[in-house]
Amino acid sequence: MYLRSLNSYKFMKKNIKGVCNDIDLIIAGKAKQVDYKRSYLHLCESLYSGLSENDVSLICETTLKIATTKNRILRYLEKDFWDFIYKIPFQIHLVIFEEDDESENHKLLPNVDYENENKRILSKLLGLVQDVMELKDDGSKGSEMRRVGALNLLIEMYNYFDIPMAFDIFINSITSNNKSEQYTALTGIKNHFALDEDTIDDDLVTILNQIKDKIDDRSVASACLQIQINAGIIDELTAVIEMDDWKDKHRD
């Protein structure tokens, strides 16, 4: 029985184009024709069997299409798409690293026609991040999920490449009313100062301290202090003392 079920899955396997065609059917109101609960399995299978540049272009286009369409099933699938997309940079970077062990230090810009196909793929993903963060934040759970997804994708790519646009995107989200978006953006800035020896701006330090003092979320407050540690303006002992003061202030 198990073998028959496994063979059935292989027979029904879909490529990226097939999954994205299913999304079009759902948007057209034909969800009953789609076995959407297996979409994530199909996506992951395509990742391990190899993604082409056209595949990634289609994924980016479909992800934006989902983001601008109101549909309960699509909200379910949107999370699957972002979980899948997040896996791509690591897989692609492994290939690039084998091709050129210096490429991890290269600059990456959105939607650039690089000579290296794998780098073009990452550039398309960076363009997706840019497009998603430019969408209006309507305060919905769907908006929260996709903005956090885009920021996490940016953080993942920032581990491997110099991305000039990254810092400004993180900065624009640290005052978000969406706590998940805010924390993810702070994580991006924390990683920036851990990887880069840039001097932190006084205005940013002021904003971080204002967030820390007002927020009742310990992880957010801690991230604000860790950024300052990474930037070299406070030491760990000072951060511990400030966190103790924060806990006293926010104790019930």
Salt bridges, closest charged atoms under 4 A:
ASP22 OD2 - LYS14 NZ 2.62
ASP24 OD1 - LYS65 NZ 2.82
ASP35 OD2 - ARG38 NE 3.70
GLU45 OE2 - LYS13 NZ 3.73
GLU53 OE1 - ARG120 NH2 2.92
GLU53 OE2 - LYS124 NZ 3.74
GLU78 OE1 - ARG75 NE 3.02
GLU78 OE2 - ARG146 NE 2.66
ASP83 OD2 - LYS79 NZ 3.00
ASP113 OD1 - ARG120 NE 3.65
ASP137 OD2 - ARG147 NE 3.93
GLU181 OE1 - ARG147 NE 2.92
ASP198 OD2 - HIS192 NE2 3.25
ASP213 OD1 - LYS212 NZ 2.94
GLU242 OE1 - LYS212 NZ 3.44
ASP244 OD1 - LYS247 NZ 3.46
ASP248 OD1 - ARG251 NH2 3.15
